[in-house]
Amino acid sequence: MLPPSLKCADRVMKQLTVSGLRRCVLQLIVYALGLFVMAVGVSFSVNSNLGVSPLNSIPYVLSQITGLALSLCVVIVCAAFILFQIILLGRRFRPVQLTQMLFSFLFGYFIDLANWLTGGFNIPTYAGKLLMLAISVVLIAFGVTLYVGAKLIPMPLEGFPLALAQRFEQPFPKMKNLVDCTMVACAALMSLLFLHKFVGVREGTIIAALATGRLMGLIREPLSKKLNRLLQREGLES
Protein backbone atom coordinates (compact mmCIF):
# COMPACT_ATOMS: atom_id res chain seq x y z
CA MET A 1 0.00 0.00 0.00
CA LEU A 2 1.27 3.49 -0.92
CA PRO A 3 1.76 6.00 1.91
CA PRO A 4 -0.64 9.01 1.89
CA SER A 5 1.99 11.36 0.44
CA LEU A 6 2.67 9.05 -2.52
CA LYS A 7 -1.06 8.46 -3.02
CA CYS A 8 -1.54 12.22 -3.26
CA ALA A 9 1.32 12.60 -5.72
CA ASP A 10 0.01 9.69 -7.79
CA ARG A 11 -3.47 11.25 -7.90
CA VAL A 12 -2.05 14.63 -8.98
CA MET A 13 -0.03 12.98 -11.77
CA LYS A 14 -3.12 11.17 -13.04
CA GLN A 15 -5.09 14.41 -13.00
CA LEU A 16 -2.33 16.19 -14.92
CA THR A 17 -2.20 13.36 -17.46
CA VAL A 18 -5.97 13.29 -17.98
CA SER A 19 -6.32 17.09 -18.14
CA GLY A 20 -3.34 17.36 -20.45
CA LEU A 21 -4.82 14.74 -22.76
CA ARG A 22 -8.20 16.47 -22.78
CA ARG A 23 -6.54 19.79 -23.58
CA CYS A 24 -4.54 18.21 -26.41
CA VAL A 25 -7.65 16.60 -27.91
CA LEU A 26 -9.50 19.92 -27.70
CA GLN A 27 -6.61 21.71 -29.40
CA LEU A 28 -6.64 19.17 -32.23
CA ILE A 29 -10.40 19.54 -32.66
CA VAL A 30 -10.17 23.36 -32.78
CA TYR A 31 -7.22 23.12 -35.19
CA ALA A 32 -8.98 20.71 -37.55
CA LEU A 33 -12.18 22.77 -37.40
CA GLY A 34 -10.21 25.89 -38.34
CA LEU A 35 -8.64 24.12 -41.33
CA PHE A 36 -12.01 22.84 -42.50
CA VAL A 37 -13.66 26.27 -42.20
CA MET A 38 -10.76 27.74 -44.15
CA ALA A 39 -11.12 25.05 -46.85
CA VAL A 40 -14.84 25.85 -47.23
CA GLY A 41 -13.87 29.51 -47.60
CA VAL A 42 -11.43 28.57 -50.37
CA SER A 43 -14.20 26.61 -52.13
CA PHE A 44 -16.59 29.57 -51.91
CA SER A 45 -13.96 31.87 -53.42
CA VAL A 46 -13.46 29.52 -56.40
CA ASN A 47 -17.22 29.14 -56.96
CA SER A 48 -17.80 32.90 -56.79
CA ASN A 49 -16.02 33.22 -60.15
CA LEU A 50 -14.62 36.57 -59.02
CA GLY A 51 -11.15 35.13 -58.53
CA VAL A 52 -9.76 32.67 -56.02
CA SER A 53 -8.67 33.67 -52.52
CA PRO A 54 -5.07 34.90 -51.99
CA LEU A 55 -4.47 31.77 -49.92
CA ASN A 56 -5.29 29.65 -52.94
CA SER A 57 -4.06 31.93 -55.74
CA ILE A 58 -0.64 30.39 -56.46
CA PRO A 59 -1.83 26.76 -56.02
CA TYR A 60 -4.80 27.41 -58.34
CA VAL A 61 -2.67 28.95 -61.10
CA LEU A 62 -0.08 26.20 -60.67
CA SER A 63 -2.88 23.64 -61.04
CA GLN A 64 -4.05 25.28 -64.26
CA ILE A 65 -0.50 25.36 -65.66
CA THR A 66 0.50 21.79 -64.79
CA GLY A 67 -2.86 19.98 -64.81
CA LEU A 68 -2.19 18.64 -61.30
CA ALA A 69 -4.94 18.38 -58.70
CA LEU A 70 -5.52 21.55 -56.68
CA SER A 71 -4.96 19.72 -53.39
CA LEU A 72 -1.54 18.48 -54.60
CA CYS A 73 -0.56 21.98 -55.70
CA VAL A 74 -1.51 23.25 -52.23
CA VAL A 75 0.91 20.73 -50.69
CA ILE A 76 3.70 21.77 -53.12
CA VAL A 77 3.28 25.46 -52.27
CA CYS A 78 3.17 24.61 -48.56
CA ALA A 79 6.52 22.81 -48.88
CA ALA A 80 8.00 25.93 -50.51
CA PHE A 81 6.71 28.09 -47.65
CA ILE A 82 8.35 25.80 -45.10
CA LEU A 83 11.64 26.26 -46.96
CA PHE A 84 11.16 30.06 -46.79
CA GLN A 85 10.67 29.78 -43.03
CA ILE A 86 13.89 27.79 -42.64
CA ILE A 87 15.80 30.42 -44.64
CA LEU A 88 14.22 33.28 -42.69
CA LEU A 89 14.56 31.88 -39.16
CA GLY A 90 17.77 29.89 -39.51
CA ARG A 91 18.64 28.25 -36.20
CA ARG A 92 15.41 29.55 -34.65
CA PHE A 93 13.44 27.19 -36.89
CA ARG A 94 12.59 24.20 -34.70
CA PRO A 95 12.59 20.70 -36.24
CA VAL A 96 9.08 20.09 -34.84
CA GLN A 97 7.84 22.76 -37.25
CA LEU A 98 8.46 20.33 -40.11
CA THR A 99 5.23 18.65 -39.01
CA GLN A 100 3.52 21.51 -40.86
CA MET A 101 3.70 19.21 -43.89
CA LEU A 102 1.44 16.66 -42.19
CA PHE A 103 -1.22 19.29 -41.64
CA SER A 104 -0.73 20.49 -45.22
CA PHE A 105 -1.89 17.06 -46.44
CA LEU A 106 -4.90 17.31 -44.09
CA PHE A 107 -5.72 20.75 -45.49
CA GLY A 108 -5.43 19.40 -49.04
CA TYR A 109 -7.92 16.66 -48.13
CA PHE A 110 -10.29 19.25 -46.60
CA ILE A 111 -10.16 21.29 -49.82
CA ASP A 112 -11.22 18.24 -51.85
CA LEU A 113 -13.96 17.53 -49.29
CA ALA A 114 -15.18 21.15 -49.32
CA ASN A 115 -15.27 21.17 -53.14
CA TRP A 116 -17.32 17.96 -53.06
CA LEU A 117 -19.73 19.38 -50.47
CA THR A 118 -20.26 22.71 -52.24
CA GLY A 119 -20.24 21.18 -55.71
CA GLY A 120 -20.57 23.85 -58.37
CA PHE A 121 -22.83 26.00 -56.19
CA ASN A 122 -22.80 29.64 -57.22
CA ILE A 123 -25.12 32.64 -57.36
CA PRO A 124 -25.25 33.81 -60.99
CA THR A 125 -25.80 37.55 -60.40
CA TYR A 126 -22.86 39.86 -59.72
CA ALA A 127 -24.35 40.81 -56.36
CA GLY A 128 -24.58 37.10 -55.54
CA LYS A 129 -20.95 36.60 -56.51
CA LEU A 130 -19.95 39.47 -54.21
CA LEU A 131 -21.94 37.84 -51.41
CA MET A 132 -20.10 34.54 -51.96
CA LEU A 133 -16.80 36.43 -51.94
CA ALA A 134 -17.72 38.13 -48.66
CA ILE A 135 -18.62 34.75 -47.12
CA SER A 136 -15.29 33.38 -48.34
CA VAL A 137 -13.33 36.23 -46.72
CA VAL A 138 -15.15 35.78 -43.41
CA LEU A 139 -14.69 31.98 -43.41
CA ILE A 140 -10.98 32.17 -44.24
CA ALA A 141 -10.30 34.89 -41.66
CA PHE A 142 -12.26 32.97 -39.01
CA GLY A 143 -10.64 29.63 -39.93
CA VAL A 144 -7.09 31.02 -39.79
CA THR A 145 -7.75 32.77 -36.47
CA LEU A 146 -9.32 29.61 -35.07
CA TYR A 147 -6.54 27.19 -35.93
CA VAL A 148 -3.73 29.62 -35.05
CA GLY A 149 -5.50 30.15 -31.71
CA ALA A 150 -5.30 26.40 -31.04
CA LYS A 151 -1.58 27.01 -30.43
CA LEU A 152 -0.35 23.96 -32.27
CA ILE A 153 1.84 23.97 -35.38
CA PRO A 154 0.77 26.65 -37.90
CA MET A 155 0.06 25.84 -41.51
CA PRO A 156 2.94 26.88 -43.82
CA LEU A 157 0.82 29.57 -45.48
CA GLU A 158 0.41 31.19 -42.04
CA GLY A 159 3.73 29.96 -40.65
CA PHE A 160 5.61 32.16 -43.12
CA PRO A 161 3.89 35.45 -42.10
CA LEU A 162 4.27 34.35 -38.46
CA ALA A 163 8.00 33.91 -39.12
CA LEU A 164 8.10 37.37 -40.73
CA ALA A 165 6.29 38.82 -37.71
CA GLN A 166 8.81 37.15 -35.39
CA ARG A 167 11.83 38.16 -37.45
CA PHE A 168 10.87 41.81 -37.96
CA GLU A 169 8.78 42.26 -34.78
CA GLN A 170 5.60 43.23 -36.64
CA PRO A 171 1.93 42.31 -35.96
CA PHE A 172 0.86 39.04 -37.55
CA PRO A 173 -2.23 40.49 -39.35
CA LYS A 174 0.02 43.09 -41.01
CA MET A 175 2.48 40.45 -42.23
CA LYS A 176 -0.42 38.21 -43.29
CA ASN A 177 -1.81 41.04 -45.41
CA LEU A 178 1.64 41.62 -46.98
CA VAL A 179 2.08 37.93 -47.83
CA ASP A 180 -1.45 37.71 -49.27
CA CYS A 181 -0.83 40.68 -51.59
CA THR A 182 2.54 39.22 -52.65
CA MET A 183 0.94 35.85 -53.43
CA VAL A 184 -1.70 37.54 -55.60
CA ALA A 185 0.99 39.44 -57.52
CA CYS A 186 3.03 36.26 -58.07
CA ALA A 187 -0.07 34.32 -59.18
CA ALA A 188 -0.97 37.07 -61.68
CA LEU A 189 2.59 37.07 -63.06
CA MET A 190 2.65 33.26 -63.39
CA SER A 191 -0.72 33.36 -65.12
CA LEU A 192 0.45 35.91 -67.68
CA LEU A 193 3.79 34.20 -68.33
CA PHE A 194 2.51 30.64 -68.76
CA LEU A 195 -1.17 31.00 -69.72
CA HIS A 196 -0.98 34.41 -71.44
CA LYS A 197 -4.05 35.65 -69.56
CA PHE A 198 -5.28 36.18 -66.04
CA VAL A 199 -6.57 32.91 -64.61
CA GLY A 200 -8.07 32.75 -61.13
CA VAL A 201 -6.94 36.31 -60.34
CA ARG A 202 -9.72 38.86 -60.56
CA GLU A 203 -11.16 41.73 -58.55
CA GLY A 204 -12.31 39.30 -55.86
CA THR A 205 -8.75 38.11 -55.31
CA ILE A 206 -7.55 41.66 -54.74
CA ILE A 207 -10.47 42.47 -52.44
CA ALA A 208 -9.79 39.33 -50.41
CA ALA A 209 -6.05 40.11 -50.22
CA LEU A 210 -6.81 43.53 -48.76
CA ALA A 211 -9.71 42.48 -46.53
CA THR A 212 -8.73 39.13 -44.98
CA GLY A 213 -5.78 40.36 -42.90
CA ARG A 214 -7.72 43.39 -41.69
CA LEU A 215 -10.70 41.25 -40.69
CA MET A 216 -8.36 38.92 -38.81
CA GLY A 217 -7.02 41.93 -36.94
CA LEU A 218 -10.57 42.71 -35.78
CA ILE A 219 -11.62 39.22 -34.69
CA ARG A 220 -8.31 37.81 -33.50
CA GLU A 221 -8.26 39.34 -30.01
CA PRO A 222 -11.83 38.50 -28.89
CA LEU A 223 -11.73 35.01 -30.43
CA SER A 224 -8.27 34.27 -29.00
CA LYS A 225 -9.45 35.28 -25.53
CA LYS A 226 -12.37 32.85 -25.72
CA LEU A 227 -10.13 30.05 -26.97
CA ASN A 228 -7.59 30.71 -24.22
CA ARG A 229 -10.28 30.56 -21.55
CA LEU A 230 -11.61 27.30 -23.01
CA LEU A 231 -8.16 25.69 -23.17
CA GLN A 232 -7.19 26.90 -19.69
CA ARG A 233 -10.42 25.49 -18.24
CA GLU A 234 -9.72 22.12 -19.84
CA GLY A 235 -6.17 22.25 -18.49
CA LEU A 236 -7.41 22.86 -14.93
CA GLU A 237 -10.32 20.44 -14.89
CA SER A 238 -9.78 16.71 -14.62
C-alpha positions, 0 to 999 in steps of 0.5 A: 500500500502506498503512503498518503503522500505518494497516493496524493502525488500519484493522484495529482499525476493522473489528473495532470495526465488526464487534463493534459490529454483532454486539452490536447484533444481539444486543441486538435479539434479546434485546429482541424475545425479551423482548417475545415472552415478555411477550406470551405472559404477557399471553395466559396472563393473559387465558386464565386467566379470573381477570382480565387482567394489569396491563400489559394491563388498560387496553387490554383494557377499552378494547377491550371498550368500543370494539370495537377490536382488543386490539393496536390498543388496546395501541398507543393506550395506549402513545402515551398513556404516551409523552406522560406521559413527555414531560410528566414529563421535559420537556427530559430526554426525548430525541427518540430515545425516540419510537421507543418507538412502533415497538416498540409496534407490534411488541409489538401484533403479538406479542400477536396472535401469542401469542393465535393460538399459545395459542388458547383454551387454559385449565385449567378448575379454579380451581387450574388458573386460578391456575397459569396466572396464576402462569405469566403473572406469571413470563413478564411479569416475565421478559420485562420484565427481559429486554428492559429489560436489552437496554439499547435503547429501553424500551416505553412501559409500562415507559418511564413507570415508568423515567421516574418512577424517574429523576425521583424517584430511586426503584428501578424495580421500586417504580415499576413496582409503583406504575404497575401498581396505578394501571393496575388501578384506572383499568381498574376505574373505566373498566369500571364507568363505561362497562360498568357491571360489572367486565370483565377486572379480577378477583382475578388482576389484583390479584395480578399487580399486587402480584406482578410488580414484586416478582418483577422485583426478585428476578430483575433483578439476577442476570439483568442481570448475565448479560446484561451479561456476554453483551453485553460479550463480544460487544463485545470479540470480533470 
